[in-house]
Amino acid sequence: MTIVLKLDPANATGAAISTTNHGNASPTTLATTTTPLVEGLLRLGDNALILSQRLSAWCGHGPAIEEDMALTNVALDLLGQSRMWLTLAGSQEGAGRDEDALAYLRDANQFRNVLLTELPDEDYARTIVRQFFFDVWHYFLLERLTHSTHSEIAAIAAKSLKEVTYHVRRASDMIIRLGDGTEESHQRMQEAVDALWPYTGELFADDAIDLAWEKEGWGPAVSSLQSVWSAHVGQVMVEATLSLPPVEASMHAAFRGGRTGRHTEHLGFLLAEMQFLQRAYPGASW
């Protein structure tokens, strides 16, 4: 089954955008229509969901008990935020899909998370650097979303912002402690920064969905977040004695695509684990 999502830049009014289904798909796994509003909500929900799943893998494996608990709490915060975004997406879509159907019954090419969130945790340094890059962006995005003309978006953003404020403080502190720590911790953190930096460009790449959100007042164009994000990230990196690669290194198209359903192979493996129970025993409940 292949699902082709047709994103028409001219369609920025919230009108339905058609999808094409090649093959026989269950109605629980395929929406016949989607809109810029639903697409944007899926992006918000999928970012939180996939990153939560990644962080949950550290439960019981953290380098210290405090870190184990902290990462688990962040994962739970993101999971709760994902539930709110996906519930709203399902209600706006009107296709009968709830948060569980959207989380467990979509294939990889139907997910809208940025590539940064799905990358595997090769070591703890990469986990912390990825979290820092995402948390700072997430904070400024939610801050803007609290002023959304859509009351439900504004309410979810306000609730989530309280949690993400802590996420940013914690991630910033860890970047400084490890970057300006031992020789080995500094080296590992610098390697992580260099490896993940190319994926940050996708956080600020506007498309038709972002422009529709900006036009309707639902949320900002993500490109407008880059200057404040860069200022905060740069300030923390200086204190951590870490160096940022040039901005041009984050602009290559090869390191983006997740927001339109083009993902790395890593997402497939993540979903195979996350969705196993519902796929193996459809409709199971307890």
TAMODA-V429646 format. One record per run of one state. SS is the DSSP state (A for helix, B for strand, O for the rest). FROM is the first residue (numbers start at 1). LEN is the number of residues. If there is no record, write none. Layout:
ss={SS,SS}
from={FROM,FROM}
len={LEN,LEN}
//
This chain:
ss={O,B,O,B,O,B,O,A,O,A,O,A,O,A,O,A,O,A,O,A,O,A,O,A,O,A,O,A,O,A,O,A,O,A,O,A,O}
from={1,2,6,17,23,33,35,36,57,65,94,99,105,108,111,115,119,124,146,151,180,183,205,208,217,222,240,247,251,253,256,258,261,265,275,276,281}
len={1,4,11,6,10,2,1,21,8,29,5,6,3,3,4,4,5,22,5,29,3,22,3,9,5,18,7,4,2,3,2,3,4,10,1,5,6}
//
